[in-house]
Amino acid sequence: MKSLLAVLTVLAVIVGLWYAACVPMNIHGVLVAAERGGAVVEPADGAARRGMSGVSLALKNRFAVPETWAQERPRLPAPHQVAIELWDTTVMKKITSKRSLVYHGWVTLSATLLGFGIGTVLGVLLAVGIVHSRVMDMSVMPWAIVSQTIPIIALAPMIIVVLYSIGVQGILPKAIISAYLSFFPVVVGMVKGLRSP
């Protein structure tokens, strides 16, 4: 029960900070809309407002603070706006709709699963070869280890650009990146497993 209370406390603090951050992030847009609607905004000059911080604008225009949490197209949406959008795009939309998060989740998951399958097959084949051939163990295993020293954030754009230049696009480049991430743990795990008594 103590851990549940701690988790709920941390979540409440995060949500509170999120609501607090919405005010300075969204106040500029709210004040522009309020000024167009005829409200008196301080400072009245738009150029002066652009140079001010969101916190000082919120302190001078307290009437606009509640609107920062209900703005139609905010810079930082409030937690309740995110929850409503998640509900709309997961439950209220058809799964086949391009506006559905379930549809986009499947697109991502399909590339990941294909890459995991490719990485698993290559990892198992490589591990069997490493276990049964001393030459392969001495020559391939160091290269497999070295391949993991290259950060994926540097490698992924190169893979996509090179494959696009030869006409390969769509799900395959993402699957290759996923296979690259998954093959090494499979190789190491299979080699350990096959060598254990």
Secondary structure, DSSP 8 states (H G I E B T S, - for coil): -HHHHHHHHHHHHHHHHHHHHHHHHHHHHHHHHHHHTT---SSS-HHHHHTS-HHHHHHH-GGGHHHHTS-SS-SS--HHHHHHHHHIIIIIS-TTSTT-HHHHHHHHHHHHHHHHHHHHHHHHHHHHHHHH-HHHHHHHHHHHHHHTTS-HHHHHHHHHHHHHHTT--THHHHHHHHHHHHHHHHHHHHHHHHH--
